[in-house]
Amino acid sequence: MSIEVRNLIKKFDDRAVINDISFKVNDGEILAIVGFSGSGKSTVLKLICGLIPFDSGDILTSEGDIAMVFQYSALFDSLNVADNISFALQERKDLRKKYKPEQIKKIVSEKLELVGLKGIENKFPSELSGGMQKRVSFARAIVTNPNTILYDEPTAGLDPMSSTLIEDYIVSLKREINAASIVVTHQMSTITRTADRVIMLYDGKIVFEGTPTELLKQETPYTKQFVTASLEGPMKMQA
Amino acid sequence: MITLQKYLRQSATYKVFSHFLVVFADFLDTLGKIAQIGFHVLKCILKGEIEGKELLAQCDRFGVSSLPITLSIVGMTSIIVASQVAHEMVKQGGGNFVGLLMTILIVREVGAIMSGFAITSMIGSSLASELATMRVTEQVDAIDVLGVDSIRYLFVPRVLSGAIMMPFVVILASVVGVLLGAVTSDMFAGLTYRAYFDSAWLGLYMKDLCVCLLKAATFGATISLISCTCGYFASGGAKGVGIATTKAVVWSFIAIVVWDMIFAVLFFF
């Protein structure tokens, strides 16, 4: 087991945005969380990595780090690529005395190579394209060799080719570090190309759980509406 | 038929009262956040968790880049005061006390308070908008997810640089203020430099200098702490950045005046 969520509830102003959900992700597995905007997908990630507290339930994780790749990369714009990637190694209490500058340089170079961006250590985020920024944020996320990686809409705002590249990196990172991964997305290509399992959220609850193939079969009203992107169905868009 | 409850909700008194309650609740909330973060920052400083490189960068930003605007504002205020006071005092036979009056005024009040306002406008607003932008672009969340204490990383060098650099800025601004007071008194009232500086030292005690430095350090730390806190808790995109910046400037201005009042009561009452 790498991560298990049990009966998780999160309320904002007495409204349950996450309403009693449970799921489990094993090491080396990618779970996609899908659903329409406002269904609570990103909130689940923020609850798992402790950015916001939950009201009740349990989140159990194996020992090790949880990393997160943010929707718009969230690179530190005042730091160059090398400092962005090595941020945790330089600033975290338990790590900063562990590594010497030469070791940090080597780690940064390795991680950059892993995401196909060798030799851009001295560039600043503003000098990179959206896809490159996303890949640098991947490198930053895996610098501490986490056992869980959370991706918040990793292909949002990218062109189809960059999206494919990012999707390939998600799969290759899974193989490389055998981490449990959770990908929040509403793009079908990301689901089919990366996920081993899928859960669909609506109104804070899980309304579908299965494989990407089962999702595409559209056997339930929820999956049918999601896959066909129809306005008709059990899921109502908030005005 | 309109019920009493509905009538009350629609009444102007109810709206004014409920708005006042919201403002008061926000005031208490902000005050609580500032105090909470202030204690956390103090704890980090006492533990010695200070990044030397980042502290130097923030000192440069706080002390060096703010100097032109601070010196200009304190200098111009001194010119305005001296031009109005010197002529009248010379006319009334009190020309020998112009230097004394200007020095007391600048060292005790004008130097610190006008520098505080200048630094709030320039550095405080920049700190608030910087942290607010980091918040709305999830950079602060990224710091936390990477396992780094975002308050230590962002606040400690900024608050500490405020406390360290502000006394230097105030001393420099006060010197410029006193000198420009002498030049203005000479130009507007024909008061000699000798007459000005002979009395300038009479009313100046070590206590004044110490209080001035302590006040400046307090102002510096307060401006940084308030500005960073307002930015740190920003929400809601570009509008949120604007609101946080405005709030930081308003709160810092008020805090400077309140601190000034506390210092006046504690040391000169």
Interface residues (C-beta under 8 A of the other chain):
Chain A: K46 C49 G50 L51 D65 I66 A67 M68 F70 Q71 Y72 A74 L75 F76 D77 F87 A88 E91 R92 K93 D94 R140 T144
Chain B: M134 T137 E138 Q139 D141 A142 I143 D144 V145 L146 G147 V148 D149 Y153
